[in-house]
Amino acid sequence: IKVASVLGGDFDAHLLAAIHPLSLDEGLIAEQLDDLARRDLIRPTETGFAFRHAVVQESAYEQLPLSMRRRLHEQVATKIEEAGSDATQYPLLAHHWEAAGHLEPALDYLEGAGAAALEAGAFDDAASFLSAALVRADKLDARGSELPATRCAYIHQSLGEAMAGQGRLEPAADE
């Protein structure tokens, strides 16, 4: 249950087996998941499993040492990338990379998610992702990683376009 908690409220048994630190086979994982379902901690869904209550997932997550959480988040991100991801998974990848302590790929995926949302006309999502990307860029700068000024300018310009699309013209002009 602790390892599954890293995957979020909904999770896939195959991905759980792929990242489990004890390298358990999928049969044993399935038995353990069935047991957790009988205990009413998780429930089967069409795509895998879900925690019955967010507090169960959060509690299990908090019981993992930070170093283990980071390792598991990195493995999740790597497995998702290996499976071939599209723009719909960029926010998820950004979350896992950041939780793993890797801000650079988190920034890349947030920027990509923002660009995809902007292209789709989802201005609220675009503004949210691009604002989050700028926060990560600031964190990277604070750590001494100098991002190219043109990249930051592009993110600001894209954020301005998203704000304009939202009808927020004054803040858009500032970007």
N, C-alpha and C positions, 0 to 999 in steps of 0.2 A: 504494500500500500504506500510505503514511503517513496519507492522509486516511481510508482505510477503518479504520485502527486506532482512530480516535476513536469509531467506532460500536461497538466491543467485539469480542468473540471471534466472534460471528455477526453478519452484516450483510446488508443488502438493497441490490442494485445500483441500484434507483431512488432510494433515499435517498442513496446515495453520489453519484450523478449530480447530485442536487438541491443538495448542499452543496459539491460540488467547487469550489475557488476559481478554477479555470481555465474554468469553465462548459463542460466537455466534453460532447458529445452522448452519448446512451446507447449508440450504436453503438461509439464509440471506447472508452467505459468497458468495454463487453462484451469488446472485443478485448483490452484490458489485463488484465481479469479472467481471460480464457482463458489468456493468457500466464502469469499468476501461478499458475494451476492447473497448467499444464504444468511449471512450475518446482517444483511441489509445496509452494508456500508457503500456498496456500489450497485449499479443496475445495468443490465445489458441494454444497448441501443442498437439502432440499425447499422451503425458504423463501428461499434466497439463497445465501450463501457463508459459510464459516467458515475461520478461520485454522487451519492444521494443528497449530501449536504455540503455546501462550500466549506463549512467549519471542519468537516472531516478531512477534506483535501488540504486545507490550510494548516491544520494541526499536524498532519502527517509530514507535510513539507517543512514545517518549523522544526521537526525532530531530526531532520537531516543536518549533519555538520555542513557549514558553508562550503568547505573544500569539496565535499561530495556533491552538493547541489551544483556547484560550478562545473564539475566534471560531467555530471549527467546532462546539464543544459548544453554543454559543448557537444556531447555525443548526439543528443536529439537534433541539434542544428545540422550537424554533419550528416546524419542519416537522412534528414529531409532533403538536404542539398543533393546527396547521392541518388535519391529517388527521382530527382528532377523536379524542381519547383517552378511554379509560375507566380505571377504578380499577386495572386490572391493569398499566397503564403508568405509574402514579404513581411507583413507585420509580425507574424508568428516567428519567422526567422530572426527578425530584429530583436524580439523579446528574448529568445533563447540565447542569442549571441551576447546580448547585454548582460543577462543573468549569469552567463559564463565568464563575464569580466572582459569581454572583447568588444570595445566600443567601435572600432573601425568597421567591422562587417555590420554591426547594428546600424551605424550611420548609413552605410551603403544601401541596406534594405529599406530603411525608413525613407531615404531619398527616392528609391525606386518605387515604393508604395505610393509616395506622394505624387510622383510623375504619372503613374498609372491611374490614380484617382483623378488627377487633373485632366488627363486625356479623356477619361470617361465622363467628365462633367460632375463628378462627386466632390464638389468644392469644400464641403465641410470635412470630409475625410482627408482630402488633399491638404487643407490647412492644418489639420491635426497632425498628420504624418510629417509635414514639412517643418512645423514648429518644433516637433519632437526631434527632428534631424538637426535643427539648429542648436538645440540644447546639447545634443551629443557632440556636435562640432565644438561648442564652447568647452565642454568637458575635456575633449581631446586637446584643445589649445592650452587649457590649464595644466595638462600633463606634459606639455612640451612638444606635442605633435603638431607641426605646422601644416595646416591644410592649405592647399592652393587658394589664393584669394578669388580666383575665377570660380572655383567650386562653390565657395560660400556665397558669392554674388549670384550664382545661378540658383541656389536654394532660396535666397531672398527674393529673387525675381519670380520664381515659381510660386512662392508663398504669396507674393503680391497679386499674382494672377488668380490664385485661389480666393483670396480675400475680395478681389474685385468681383469674382463670380458669385460670392456670397452677398454682394451689395455693400460691402464694407469698404467704401472708396477712400476714406481718409487714411485708415491704417494701411490700405493697399499702396497708396502713394508713398508712404513712409518706407515701405519695403523696397 
